[in-house]
Amino acid sequence: MPQFTCRKCGNLLPEGQTVCPYCGTNNETNFGTDIAQSDPSVNNADQDNKNTFALVGMITGIVSVVLMPLMSCFCTPGNVVLGILPIVFGILGLNYIKDHPGAEGKVQSWVGIGLGAFTLLAGLILIVIMVIFMIASHSV
């Protein structure tokens, strides 16, 4: 009897079992269609381990910190937008990990969230400082 891999996590199913002992997915209904036969040269689990959201979150977080000084000079509210993007992508990356056991990208997701929160907070502080200076200059 051929061995099969789980359609969700990619681990080998024990012979004769249709419920994955690793992630609990019931593979019985799709036996023969969604479940790939085990082939050592092809690893279907690698496709589920790629977490694009986490990678995009980390990259946008780095970009937001790098562009923060430039945005502070020309468009302070832009820092707020640049801070929100990595937070959103980082959260999506963490949700992906929750939905796909064995997926990678937890560190990248948290890096994106942290850098995004830093940029967002810095942008909000700069806006408050600008408003205070505007009020102070009009009252003089």
N, C-alpha and C positions, 0 to 999 in steps of 0.2 A: 504494500500500500504506500503511495507516495506521501511525503510529508508536505505540509502546507505552512505558509506564514500568515500571521494575523494581518488583516487588512488595515488595522489602525496603527499598531505599534511596530509591525514588521518582525516580531519574534517568532521563532519556530513553534508550531503547535505540537503538543505531544500526540503521538500516533493515536488516531481514533477520537480525539477530542476536538470539539468545535468551539468551545469557550476558551478564550485566551487566559491562561493562568497569570499573566503579567498585568494586563490592563482590563480584563473582564469583558471584552467585546465578544458578543455572540456572533460567530462566523457561520453558523449553520445555514441561515437563509440564503446566503450568497455563495455557498460552497460550489466551487467550480467556475464562478464568474468573477467575483472580486478578489478572491484569494489566489495569489500566485503560487505556483509550485516552487518549492525551495530550489534555488540555483545558487551555488556558492559564488558564481561570477557576477550575479546581479543582487544588489542589496536594495530592496524596496523601502526599507526603513530610512535610508539616507534622505529620501525625498521628504518625509515627514519631519526629519530633524532640522531642516533648514527653516529658520525663523526670520523671515524678511522684515517683519515689523520691528524686531529687536535691533537688527542691523541698521534700519532706517532711523530708528529712535536714537541710537548712539551717534550716527553720522550727523543728524540734524542737531543733536545736542552740542557736538563739537563745533559745527558751523555757527550755531547761535552764540557760543562763547567767543569765537574768533571774530564774528561780525559785530559783537556788542559795542566796542568802542566806536566803530564807524556809524552804527545805527544811533548811538547816543548823540552824535554830533548833528545828524541830519533828521532823524525821525525816531524820537524816543519811544513813541507807541509801538514802533516796529520791534523793539526788544520784547514787548509783551507777546506779540504774535510769534516771534522767534522762540520764545520760551514755552509757549503752549504746544507747538508742534512736537518736540521731542517727548514731552510728557504724554501726549496722546499716543504716539507710536510706541513708547515704552510700555504703557498700560496694555495696548493691543498685543505687544510681544509677550507680556506676562500671561495674558488670557490665552494666547496660542499655546504657551507651555502647559497651562492647566488643561487645555483640551487635547493636547497631543503628548502623552507621557513619553519621555525620552527625548523630547525636542530640546534643542540647545538655545542659548541666547538670554539666559537669566541675568548674567552680568551685564551684557550689552543693554538690556532693557532698563536695569537700574541705573547704569551710567547715563543713559538718555534722560531718564526721569530726573536724576540729580542735576545734570547740567541744565536741563530745561527749567527746573525750579530755580536754580541760581540766576539764570538769565531773566526769568519772569520777575523774580523778586528785585533784581537790580533795575529792571525797567520801571517797575512800579515805584521804587524809591526815587528814581530820577524824575518821574512825573510829579510826585509829591513835592520834591525840591523845586521844580520849575514853577509849580502853582504857587508855592510859598513866596518865591522871588517875584512872581508877577503881582501877587497881592501886595507885597511889601513895596514894590516900585510904584504902584498906583496910589498908595496911601501917603506917600511922601510929598 
